[in-house]
């Protein structure tokens, strides 16, 4: 059975757009010197769109009709403009309505006040996609200088996988990172049409083998309570319990706090770190 003319044209159109893109343009490592042809490889587009390479290949070959969510993901991966996107959906015979855009999150005033009062307790506020919305100076001193991270990249999972210092900070980085992936998949279940989350998953699948493997395992977990051991360059070994408080005014915002038993070496280490942070504090507010 020969492909339909519309599907064939759709495949040729996607192939042409793929040839126009460079890895650098979509945030991938630039290995252009090793490429025989211009543009992205099929497997790179597939990974950015969070679909299989075989699925995308058949789509380009005009052998497979695509669902609207897949077309959305491919359109984002290929950075299609509005006219190109409308053309792709028209060829596929799909509706072109975009998912409703959600307003940019801003930290809730109540959580901001609590955060500011926690001078001796490291804490951050996380929002949708596990984005870091705000933090206090002690959290910045303990984990990373969040203010130095561009706002669009200020995501806990992204930092965990892309900042090399994180692999030395956590005594068992693999366990921490695997749990974060499971928590991110829970976020993906809540917001399957979130383009920023889809882009984040696609980027990390391309860049990190561990993330790609753990994401494919489909493990899920909620952001609730737990414990972590950090090997901090200033405070030494810190064995911390962490807990979350959800904002009643916005259930998508959670205050994450790290604590230690009073009188323990970790509690003393946090006091040392707090003193150090007071001398190196930067603004802790964000979106």
C-alpha positions, 0 to 999 in steps of 0.5 A: 500500500503506497503512502498517501500524498499528504503523508508523503508531503508531510514527511518531506516537509519534516525532512527539509526542516530537519536539514535546516537545523544545527545541533547548536540551534536546539541546544545540543552538543555541536558535533558538526565535524562528524556529520556527513549531511547537514542538519539534525539526525533523525535520532536527535529529533526523535529524542527531542520529541521524546518518541522512538527513532523508528516512529519518527523515521516512519513519519518522515517516510510518509508511512505513518499518520501521527497523533496531535500530541506527537505533531506538537512534540515534533513541531517543538523539536524542529522549532517550527513557526506558527505558519509551518506548524499550521501547515504540518497539522493541515497535512496530517488532518489534525486540529491545530488548537494549542494547549492553553498556556499557563501563567508564569509561576511566581512564588506565593507571598506566604511561602516567601515570608516563611522562606525568609524566616528560615535563616538557619534552615536551608529551603527552596520553593519548587513549582511545576516541572520542579522549577526552583522559584525561590530559595534562601541564602542557606539553600544557595550555600548548601546546594548551588548559587541559584541566582547564577543559573539563568531563569529558564534553566533554573530547574532542580532536575536540570541542575542535578544532571547538567552541573558537574558539581552535583555529582560530587555534592551528593554522596549517592548522586545516582539514587538522588538523581533516579528519584528526581527523574521519578518525581519529574515523571509524576509531574509529566503525568499531571501536565502531559501537554506542558511544552517546557516539560517536554522540551526539558525531558527531550534535552536531558534524554539527548544529553545524559545516558542515565536520565534516558535510561531512568526515564524509560523505566517509567518509575514514579514518585511524589515529592514528599519526605526523605533523607540525603547525605551531602559532602559539602566543601565548607560544612563537611558531611551533612546527613539531612532529612527533607520535607515538603509543605504545599501552598494551599493557595497554589498546590503546584508550589511546595516549600522544601526544607532540609533539617537535622537533629539538634546537637548532631554534627550535621546541625552544627555543620549547618550553623557553620554554613549559615555563618559562611552564607551570611558573608556570601549572600546573594539575592534569593528572590526569583519568579 
